[in-house]
Amino acid sequence: MSESSSDLDQFRSELRGWLEANCPEEMRQPVKSEDDIYWGGRNATFASDAQKAWFEACVAKGYTVPDWPKDYGGAGLSPAQHKIFKQEMARIKARAPLQSFGIWMLGPALLHFGTEEQKVHYLNQIARGEIRWCQGYSEPGSGSDLVSLQTFGEDKGDHWIVNGQKIWTSYADKCDWIFCLVRTDKEDKYRGISFLLFDMETPGVSTKPIKLISGNSPFCETFFDNVVVPKDQIVGELNRGWDVAKYLLGHEREMISGGGLGDGAPSLGARMTKVIGTDDAGNLDDPMLRAQLAQFDVDALAFKAMAEKFVDEMKARKGHPAKPNMMKYAGTELNKQRHELVMAAGGSDALEWESETSGHGAKPRTWLRTKANSIEGGTSEVMLNVISKRILDLPGA
C-alpha cells in the first residue's frame, strides 16, 4: 500500500527530531580529509567521540543502510522515506556515519544474488561496519576488457585454490575481505567466471600499495598465491559471476558518478566567493570565471535531478541497462570540471603542495586524483562506446 502524504510528513517530522537529537554539531561540518571519514573494519578507530556517537546512533536505528531490510541491518525505509532521509541529512549537512564499498557495491549484489544465509551473515556485518571490503576486478592485462581476466580458482572439492593478481585494488592494504572475480572455467570466456568472497588475512594474500601522481597510495597490487577459498563463499551460480559483476558495476558507476556533488553542498560559485572575492555589486570579482562557475552549478543541478531519476528507476528495475554507463561518464566529466574550476579560482596559490595551510596540497592532490575517474570503473572511451551503441543506437564502425 502506498504511503499517504500525512504518513510521510509524520516520518519527516520524527526523523528531523531524531537527527537534531543525535547528530553532533561536529558531524555537520564539511569533511576536510579522509581522516574525517569512518570506513569501519576490524582495526578501525574513531577520529573523535562525536564520530563514534553518531555512528553508534545510526547503527542502532539502521541508518547506516536505511533502505536495506531490517533483517539485514537496515531501517527498512520505503523509497519515499529513503528520499526524505537523504533530504533531511542534506538539510543539516550531516556526514554519512559509515563509508563502505560493502554498502555501495557488494551489498546491492548480495541483496540481488546472495543466499539467505549470505545476506544475514554478510549484510549485517556491513551495516555494523565490522568488515571493510575491497574489490578484486582489474588485472594487469584485464582492465576495460575485464572478461579476459586470468586469476584462476582450481576446484579442490570443498574449496578452490586461487592463484593470480589484481591491480588498482582500492585500499586493499587496509581492508578485511575482498569480493573477487575468479576464473573457474578456462573454456568459456563469459560463463567461466565466478564471484568469490574471502578474507584478506587468508594465507597467500599479499598487497603492495601503488603511489599515484597525487602522491597518495589509495590503490594496491594484490597477489594470490595458493589461496584457499571455501565453496560456500561464492555469490550466485558457479561460472555465472559475470552476471553478478555487471550488476555490481552498475552500482560502482553510480558511486563514481556522484563525483563529490553530494546533496546539501553549497554551489561551487558560492564557495568560490571566499577565494576570489566580490565586486561592489556583490558578484564574483572575475566575470569570466563567474560565468563558468554559474554554468557548472546549472549542470550540477541538472545532473543531480538526472541521478535521482536514475536511482529511482534502478530500484524499480525499470532503468535502461546502459544508464549506469551514461551516469558514470557524465559524473566523471562534471567532477573533473569542478576541480579544474577550483584550481583556476585558486590561481598559483592552489598549486602549493606541502604546507599546513594548504592541507599538504589538498586541492592539487584532489585535482590530480580526479584524472583517474575517467579510467576506474570503466574508461570514458568504453562508456561512450556503450552509450553510442545501446542508448543512441548508432551503427558500429
C-alpha positions as CSV (number, residue, x, y, z in Angstrom):
1,M,0.0,0.0,0.0
2,S,1.4,3.4,-0.9
3,E,2.1,5.9,1.8
4,S,-0.1,8.9,2.2
5,S,1.4,12.4,2.3
6,S,0.4,12.7,6.0
7,D,2.3,9.5,6.8
8,L,5.4,10.9,5.0
9,D,5.0,14.2,6.7
10,Q,4.9,12.4,10.1
11,F,8.0,10.4,9.2
12,R,9.9,13.6,8.2
13,S,8.9,15.3,11.4
14,E,10.1,12.3,13.5
15,L,13.3,11.9,11.6
16,R,14.0,15.6,11.9
17,G,13.6,15.4,15.6
18,W,15.8,12.3,15.8
19,L,18.6,14.0,13.7
20,E,18.6,17.1,15.8
21,A,18.9,15.0,19.0
22,N,21.5,12.6,17.7
23,C,23.7,14.2,15.1
24,P,26.6,16.1,16.8
25,E,27.5,19.5,15.5
26,E,30.9,18.2,14.6
27,M,29.3,15.7,12.3
28,R,27.6,18.6,10.4
29,Q,30.8,20.1,9.3
30,P,32.4,19.5,5.9
31,V,34.8,16.6,5.6
32,K,38.3,18.1,5.4
33,S,40.3,15.0,4.7
34,E,40.0,11.2,4.7
35,D,40.8,11.2,8.4
36,D,37.3,12.6,8.9
37,I,35.7,9.6,7.2
38,Y,34.8,6.4,9.1
39,W,35.3,3.3,7.0
40,G,34.7,0.7,9.6
41,G,36.6,-2.6,9.7
42,R,38.4,-4.9,12.2
43,N,41.0,-2.3,13.1
44,A,39.0,0.8,12.7
45,T,39.4,3.7,15.1
46,F,37.2,6.7,15.5
47,A,38.5,10.2,14.9
48,S,36.5,11.7,17.8
49,D,33.9,10.9,20.4
50,A,31.4,12.7,18.2
51,Q,32.1,10.4,15.2
52,K,31.7,7.4,17.5
53,A,28.4,8.6,19.0
54,W,27.0,9.4,15.5
55,F,28.0,6.1,14.1
56,E,26.6,4.1,17.0
57,A,23.3,6.0,17.0
58,C,22.9,5.3,13.3
59,V,23.7,1.6,13.6
60,A,21.0,1.3,16.3
61,K,18.4,2.8,14.0
62,G,19.6,1.0,10.9
63,Y,20.6,4.3,9.3
64,T,24.0,3.2,8.0
65,V,21.9,1.4,5.3
66,P,18.5,3.0,5.7
67,D,16.8,1.4,2.7
68,W,18.0,-2.2,3.5
69,P,15.6,-4.6,5.2
70,K,15.7,-4.7,9.0
71,D,16.7,-8.3,8.9
72,Y,19.9,-7.3,7.2
73,G,20.8,-4.4,9.5
74,G,18.9,-1.6,7.7
75,A,15.9,0.6,8.7
76,G,13.6,-0.9,6.1
77,L,12.7,2.5,4.7
78,S,10.5,2.7,1.7
79,P,11.8,4.5,-1.4
80,A,9.7,7.6,-0.5
81,Q,11.0,7.5,3.1
82,H,14.6,7.0,1.9
83,K,14.3,10.1,-0.3
84,I,13.1,12.1,2.7
85,F,16.0,10.6,4.8
86,K,18.5,11.9,2.2
87,Q,16.9,15.3,2.1
88,E,16.9,15.7,5.9
89,M,20.5,14.5,6.1
90,A,21.4,17.1,3.4
91,R,19.4,19.8,5.2
92,I,21.7,19.7,8.3
93,K,24.7,18.8,6.2
94,A,25.2,15.6,8.2
95,R,28.1,13.4,7.3
96,A,27.5,9.8,6.3
97,P,28.0,7.7,9.5
98,L,29.9,5.0,7.5
99,Q,31.6,4.9,4.2
100,S,31.9,1.4,2.7
101,F,32.4,-0.4,-0.6
102,G,30.2,-3.0,1.2
103,I,27.3,-0.6,1.2
104,W,27.8,0.9,-2.3
105,M,28.8,-2.2,-4.3
106,L,28.8,-5.6,-2.5
107,G,25.6,-5.0,-0.6
108,P,23.3,-4.5,-3.6
109,A,24.8,-7.5,-5.3
110,L,24.2,-9.7,-2.2
111,L,20.7,-8.4,-1.9
112,H,20.1,-9.5,-5.5
113,F,22.2,-12.7,-5.9
114,G,23.0,-13.9,-2.4
115,T,21.5,-16.8,-0.5
116,E,19.5,-16.0,2.6
117,E,22.4,-17.2,4.8
118,Q,24.8,-14.9,3.0
119,K,22.5,-12.0,3.3
120,V,22.0,-12.4,7.1
121,H,25.7,-13.1,7.7
122,Y,27.5,-10.5,5.5
123,L,24.9,-7.7,5.2
124,N,24.6,-7.3,9.0
125,Q,28.4,-7.1,9.3
126,I,28.5,-4.4,6.6
127,A,25.7,-2.4,8.2
128,R,27.5,-2.5,11.6
129,G,30.8,-1.5,10.0
130,E,32.5,-4.7,11.2
131,I,34.1,-5.7,7.9
132,R,35.8,-3.4,5.4
133,W,35.7,-4.7,1.9
134,C,37.8,-4.2,-1.3
135,Q,37.1,-5.1,-4.9
136,G,39.1,-7.6,-6.9
137,Y,38.3,-6.9,-10.5
138,S,41.0,-5.4,-12.7
139,E,44.2,-7.2,-13.6
140,P,47.4,-6.0,-15.2
141,G,46.2,-7.3,-18.6
142,S,42.4,-7.1,-18.0
143,G,41.1,-3.6,-17.4
144,S,38.4,-2.4,-19.9
145,D,38.4,-6.0,-21.3
146,L,37.6,-7.4,-17.8
147,V,36.3,-10.7,-19.1
148,S,39.8,-11.6,-20.2
149,L,40.9,-11.9,-16.5
150,Q,43.2,-14.8,-15.7
151,T,43.2,-15.2,-11.9
152,F,42.2,-18.8,-11.6
153,G,40.4,-20.9,-9.0
154,E,41.2,-24.6,-9.2
155,D,38.4,-26.9,-7.9
156,K,39.6,-29.0,-5.0
157,G,36.3,-30.5,-3.9
158,D,35.2,-28.5,-0.9
159,H,37.3,-25.4,-1.7
160,W,39.1,-23.6,-4.5
161,I,42.8,-22.8,-4.7
162,V,43.1,-19.3,-6.1
163,N,46.3,-18.0,-7.9
164,G,46.7,-14.7,-9.8
165,Q,47.0,-11.0,-9.4
166,K,44.7,-8.0,-9.2
167,I,45.6,-4.3,-9.7
168,W,44.0,-0.9,-8.8
169,T,42.5,-2.6,-5.7
170,S,41.3,0.4,-3.7
171,Y,42.5,0.3,0.0
172,A,43.4,-3.4,-0.3
173,D,46.1,-2.9,2.3
174,K,43.5,-1.6,4.8
175,C,40.6,-4.0,4.1
176,D,39.5,-7.2,5.8
177,W,37.7,-9.0,3.0
178,I,37.6,-8.9,-0.8
179,F,34.9,-9.6,-3.3
180,C,36.7,-11.0,-6.3
181,L,36.2,-12.2,-9.8
182,V,38.0,-15.5,-10.4
183,R,38.1,-17.7,-13.5
184,T,36.8,-21.1,-12.6
185,D,36.4,-22.4,-16.2
186,K,39.1,-21.7,-18.8
187,E,36.9,-22.9,-21.7
188,D,34.2,-20.2,-21.7
189,K,35.2,-16.5,-21.6
190,Y,32.0,-15.2,-20.2
191,R,30.5,-18.2,-18.5
192,G,33.7,-19.3,-16.8
193,I,34.0,-16.6,-14.1
194,S,32.8,-16.9,-10.5
195,F,32.2,-14.2,-7.9
196,L,34.1,-15.2,-4.7
197,L,34.4,-13.7,-1.2
198,F,37.4,-14.3,1.0
199,D,39.3,-13.0,3.9
200,M,42.4,-10.8,3.2
201,E,44.2,-12.5,6.1
202,T,44.0,-15.9,4.3
203,P,47.5,-17.3,3.8
204,G,48.8,-16.4,0.3
205,V,47.1,-13.0,0.0
206,S,49.5,-10.0,-0.1
207,T,49.3,-6.4,-1.2
208,K,51.6,-3.7,-2.4
209,P,50.4,0.0,-2.5
210,I,50.8,1.9,-5.8
211,K,52.0,5.6,-5.5
212,L,49.9,7.9,-7.7
213,I,50.7,11.2,-9.3
214,S,48.9,12.9,-6.5
215,G,51.5,11.5,-4.0
216,N,48.9,9.3,-2.3
217,S,48.6,5.5,-2.5
218,P,44.9,4.5,-2.3
219,F,45.3,1.7,-4.8
220,C,47.2,-1.5,-4.5
221,E,48.5,-4.5,-6.4
222,T,47.1,-7.6,-4.8
223,F,48.6,-11.1,-5.2
224,F,47.0,-14.5,-4.6
225,D,49.4,-17.5,-4.1
226,N,47.6,-20.8,-3.4
227,V,44.8,-19.0,-1.5
228,V,42.2,-21.5,-0.1
229,V,38.6,-20.3,-0.6
230,P,35.7,-22.4,0.8
231,K,32.9,-23.3,-1.6
232,D,30.2,-21.6,0.4
233,Q,31.9,-18.2,-0.3
234,I,30.6,-18.0,-3.8
235,V,27.9,-15.4,-4.7
236,G,25.4,-16.5,-7.4
237,E,26.0,-19.6,-9.6
238,L,29.3,-21.3,-10.4
239,N,30.7,-19.8,-13.6
240,R,28.0,-17.1,-13.7
241,G,29.9,-14.5,-11.8
242,W,29.9,-12.2,-14.8
243,D,26.1,-11.6,-14.1
244,V,27.0,-10.5,-10.6
245,A,29.9,-8.4,-11.8
246,K,27.8,-6.5,-14.3
247,Y,25.1,-5.8,-11.7
248,L,27.7,-4.6,-9.2
249,L,29.4,-2.4,-11.8
250,G,26.2,-0.5,-12.2
251,H,26.3,0.4,-8.6
252,E,30.0,1.2,-8.7
253,R,29.4,3.6,-11.6
254,E,26.6,5.2,-9.7
255,M,29.0,5.8,-6.8
256,I,31.8,7.2,-9.1
257,S,29.3,9.4,-11.0
258,G,28.5,11.2,-7.7
259,G,31.9,12.9,-8.1
260,G,31.7,14.9,-4.9
261,L,28.4,16.5,-6.0
262,G,26.6,15.4,-2.8
263,D,23.2,16.8,-1.8
264,G,23.4,19.8,0.6
265,A,26.8,21.1,-0.5
266,P,26.8,24.8,-1.3
267,S,27.1,25.7,-5.0
268,L,30.6,25.9,-6.4
269,G,30.1,29.6,-7.2
270,A,29.1,30.4,-3.6
271,R,32.1,28.5,-2.3
272,M,34.5,30.4,-4.6
273,T,33.4,33.8,-3.4
274,K,35.6,33.3,-0.4
275,V,38.6,32.6,-2.6
276,I,38.1,35.2,-5.4
277,G,36.3,38.0,-3.5
278,T,33.3,40.1,-4.8
279,D,32.9,43.4,-6.6
280,D,30.9,46.4,-5.5
281,A,27.7,44.7,-6.6
282,G,28.4,41.6,-4.5
283,N,29.2,39.4,-7.6
284,L,32.3,37.3,-8.0
285,D,35.2,39.6,-8.9
286,D,36.1,37.8,-12.1
287,P,33.4,37.9,-14.8
288,M,34.8,35.1,-17.0
289,L,35.2,32.7,-14.1
290,R,31.8,33.8,-12.7
291,A,30.2,32.7,-15.9
292,Q,32.0,29.3,-15.9
293,L,31.0,28.7,-12.3
294,A,27.4,29.6,-13.0
295,Q,27.3,27.2,-15.9
296,F,28.8,24.5,-13.7
297,D,26.2,25.0,-11.0
298,V,23.4,24.7,-13.5
299,D,25.0,21.5,-14.9
300,A,25.4,20.1,-11.4
301,L,21.8,20.7,-10.6
302,A,20.7,19.0,-13.8
303,F,22.9,16.1,-13.1
304,K,21.5,15.7,-9.5
305,A,18.0,15.6,-10.9
306,M,19.0,13.0,-13.5
307,A,20.8,11.0,-10.9
308,E,17.7,10.9,-8.6
309,K,15.6,9.7,-11.6
310,F,18.2,7.1,-12.4
311,V,18.3,5.7,-8.9
312,D,14.5,5.5,-8.7
313,E,14.4,3.6,-12.0
314,M,17.2,1.3,-11.0
315,K,15.5,0.4,-7.7
316,A,12.2,-0.2,-9.5
317,R,14.2,-2.3,-12.1
318,K,12.9,-0.2,-14.9
319,G,16.1,1.6,-16.0
320,H,17.9,1.0,-19.2
321,P,20.8,-1.4,-18.6
322,A,23.2,1.1,-20.1
323,K,22.1,4.0,-18.0
324,P,24.9,3.4,-15.4
325,N,27.4,3.9,-18.3
326,M,25.8,7.3,-19.1
327,M,25.7,8.4,-15.5
328,K,29.3,7.3,-14.9
329,Y,30.6,9.3,-18.0
330,A,28.5,12.4,-17.2
331,G,29.5,12.4,-13.5
332,T,33.2,11.8,-14.3
333,E,33.3,14.8,-16.6
334,L,31.5,17.0,-14.2
335,N,33.7,16.1,-11.3
336,K,36.9,16.8,-13.4
337,Q,35.4,20.1,-14.4
338,R,34.6,21.0,-10.8
339,H,38.2,20.6,-9.7
340,E,39.6,22.4,-12.8
341,L,37.5,25.4,-11.7
342,V,38.6,25.1,-8.1
343,M,42.2,25.2,-9.3
344,A,41.5,28.1,-11.7
345,A,39.9,30.1,-8.9
346,G,42.8,29.5,-6.6
347,G,45.4,30.7,-9.1
348,S,49.0,30.0,-8.2
349,D,48.2,29.6,-4.5
350,A,46.2,26.4,-5.4
351,L,49.4,24.8,-6.7
352,E,51.0,24.9,-3.2
353,W,51.9,21.3,-2.3
354,E,53.4,20.9,1.2
355,S,52.3,23.5,3.9
356,E,49.9,23.0,6.7
357,T,47.9,26.0,5.4
358,S,47.1,24.1,2.2
359,G,46.4,20.9,4.0
360,H,49.6,19.5,2.4
361,G,48.4,20.4,-1.1
362,A,44.8,19.1,-0.7
363,K,43.5,21.0,-3.7
364,P,46.1,20.0,-6.3
365,R,46.3,16.4,-5.0
366,T,42.5,16.0,-5.3
367,W,42.6,17.6,-8.7
368,L,45.2,15.1,-9.9
369,R,43.2,12.3,-8.3
370,T,40.1,13.2,-10.5
371,K,42.1,12.2,-13.6
372,A,41.6,8.6,-12.5
373,N,37.8,9.0,-12.6
374,S,37.9,8.6,-16.4
375,I,39.7,5.2,-16.0
376,E,38.3,3.5,-12.9
377,G,35.0,1.6,-13.2
378,G,35.4,1.5,-17.0
379,T,37.2,4.1,-19.1
380,S,35.4,7.0,-20.6
381,E,36.1,5.7,-24.1
382,V,34.4,2.4,-23.3
383,M,31.4,4.3,-21.6
384,L,31.0,6.3,-24.8
385,N,31.1,3.2,-27.0
386,V,28.3,1.6,-24.9
387,I,26.2,4.8,-24.9
388,S,26.5,5.1,-28.7
389,K,25.5,1.5,-29.3
390,R,23.0,0.8,-26.6
391,I,21.3,4.1,-25.9
392,L,21.7,6.1,-29.2
393,D,21.6,3.0,-31.4
394,L,24.4,4.4,-33.6
395,P,25.9,2.0,-36.1
396,G,29.3,0.4,-35.4
397,A,32.4,1.4,-37.2
